[in-house]
Amino acid sequence: MPSAPERSLGDPEAIRRLLTQPEARTILSALKARDADQVQAAAQTALKGDAAALRQLLASLNQDPRVKGAIDRLDRSAR
């Protein structure tokens, strides 16, 4: 069974709400600092149903305590 955040990925309104949160801006800022081709490739494969590369990218972002805190807060708020 998919988690609440995974279910939200199919809901455009939930995505819009998510993107307005400060935590999302922190994560997006960290993503922008990454290799744009890597981020785009991970997003494209996730849209096709394979989220492994996106999960790996997010796991690498967890190395930054500020980003990890933002991810944890978003995860808790989505439950």
C-alpha positions as CSV (number, residue, x, y, z in Angstrom):
1,M,0.0,0.0,0.0
2,P,1.5,3.4,-1.0
3,S,2.3,5.9,1.8
4,A,0.4,9.2,2.1
5,P,3.1,11.2,0.3
6,E,3.2,8.6,-2.6
7,R,-0.6,8.8,-2.9
8,S,-0.4,12.6,-3.0
9,L,1.8,12.5,-6.1
10,G,-1.2,11.7,-8.2
11,D,-3.3,14.6,-6.8
12,P,-2.5,18.0,-8.5
13,E,-4.1,20.0,-5.7
14,A,-2.1,18.1,-3.1
15,I,1.1,18.9,-5.1
16,R,0.2,22.6,-5.3
17,R,-0.4,22.7,-1.5
18,L,2.9,20.8,-0.9
19,L,4.9,23.3,-3.0
20,T,3.7,26.2,-1.0
21,Q,5.2,24.9,2.2
22,P,8.6,26.3,3.3
23,E,10.0,22.8,3.6
24,A,9.3,22.1,0.0
25,R,11.2,25.3,-1.0
26,T,14.2,24.1,1.1
27,I,14.1,20.7,-0.7
28,L,13.7,22.3,-4.1
29,S,16.6,24.7,-3.4
30,A,18.8,21.7,-2.6
31,L,17.6,20.0,-5.8
32,K,18.5,23.1,-7.9
33,A,22.0,22.9,-6.5
34,R,22.3,19.3,-8.0
35,D,23.1,18.3,-11.5
36,A,20.0,19.3,-13.5
37,D,20.3,16.4,-15.8
38,Q,20.4,13.9,-12.9
39,V,17.3,15.5,-11.3
40,Q,15.4,15.6,-14.6
41,A,16.3,12.0,-15.4
42,A,15.1,10.9,-11.9
43,A,11.8,12.8,-12.3
44,Q,11.2,11.4,-15.8
45,T,11.7,7.8,-14.7
46,A,9.4,8.5,-11.7
47,L,6.7,9.8,-13.9
48,K,7.0,6.5,-15.9
49,G,6.4,4.5,-12.7
50,D,10.0,3.8,-11.6
51,A,10.8,6.0,-8.6
52,A,14.0,4.2,-7.7
53,A,16.3,7.0,-9.1
54,L,14.2,9.7,-7.4
55,R,14.3,7.8,-4.1
56,Q,18.1,7.5,-4.4
57,L,18.4,11.3,-5.2
58,L,16.2,12.1,-2.1
59,A,18.3,9.8,0.0
60,S,21.5,11.7,-1.1
61,L,19.7,14.9,0.0
62,N,19.3,13.4,3.4
63,Q,23.0,13.9,4.0
64,D,22.3,17.6,4.5
65,P,20.7,18.0,8.0
66,R,18.7,21.1,6.9
67,V,17.2,19.2,4.0
68,K,16.7,16.0,6.1
69,G,14.7,18.1,8.6
70,A,12.5,19.5,5.9
71,I,11.9,16.1,4.4
72,D,11.0,14.7,7.8
73,R,8.6,17.6,8.5
74,L,6.9,17.2,5.2
75,D,6.5,13.4,5.7
76,R,4.9,14.0,9.2
77,S,2.5,16.6,7.8
78,A,1.4,14.3,5.0
79,R,0.3,11.5,7.4
